[in-house]
Amino acid sequence: RLRLHTVKVKSGSLGVGSGVIWQSDGLIITNAHVATSNRATVELADGRVFDAVRTQFDPQQDLAALKIVEQFLIYVAVQAGKTAVEAT
């Protein structure tokens, strides 16, 4: 089931990796070393591809947030020390 929540991220010429759908409204969390530019391409598990914009970037924590224009995505909800998979 986790595969439904993961995405492929392409950013710049060298940035390729994975990310996680963090909110149903299109918030994607990935590593900063993957989101090397302000724009990226995100591919969902079902094959749909979206243009994404990097909204947050923290190279010290190696985290980045991307935003795609899509609603009602299946996402991973994290609760106090454990992961609860929630479909919305």
N, C-alpha and C positions, 0 to 999 in steps of 0.2 A: 504493500500500500504506500510506502514511502515514495516510491517512484512517481506517483501522481503529483507529489508536492515538489519534486525537484525539476529544475530547468537547466538548459544549456545556455551559457552566456558567452557571447563573442564581443570583445571590446578592443578596438584598435587592431593593429596587425599581429600582436603577440598575445593579447589577453584572451584566453579560452579556458573555461572552467564550468563549474556548476553553481547553482544557487538554489534557494528555497523560497517558495511562495509563502510570504509571511502574513499577508492580509488578503482578503477576498477582493479588494479593490485594486489589486495590481502591484502591491509593494513586494519587491524581491530583495532578499538579503544574500549577498555574496561576499567573497574576499576582495579586499582592496587591490591585491596583486592581479586579480582577474579583471576588475573594472578600471582599466588603465586610462580610459578616456571618458569624456562627459557623455558620450552616446554609446549605446551598445545594441546588440540584437539578442533577443531572448527567444528560445525555442521551448515550447511546452511539451509535456510528455505525449500529447495527442498530435504533435507535429505542427501546430499553429506557431507562426513566427511573428514577433512584435518588435517594433522599435522601442527602445527604452532610453530614459534619461537618468543619469546619475544624480541623485538628490542629496546624498550624504557620502562622505569619504573620510575615513580615519586610518591612515597608513600605519600608525603606531599599534592599533588594535587589529590591523589587517581586516577591516570590515568596510563594506560599502552597501548603500541602499540604491536600488534602481526602481523606477516607476514605469509601468506599462499602462496603456489605456485599455482596460478590460475590467469587467465586473463579474462577480459571482464565481470567482476562482476557488478551487478546493485548496485549502491552506493548512499549515501545521500550526496548531495553537500550543504554546508552551506555558505550563503552569507550575509554579513553585517546585522546581527540582525534577519534574518529569514532563514528558511530552505527551500531550493528548491530541490525537489526530481528530480533527473536526471538519466535517464537510458542511459547506454552506452553499 
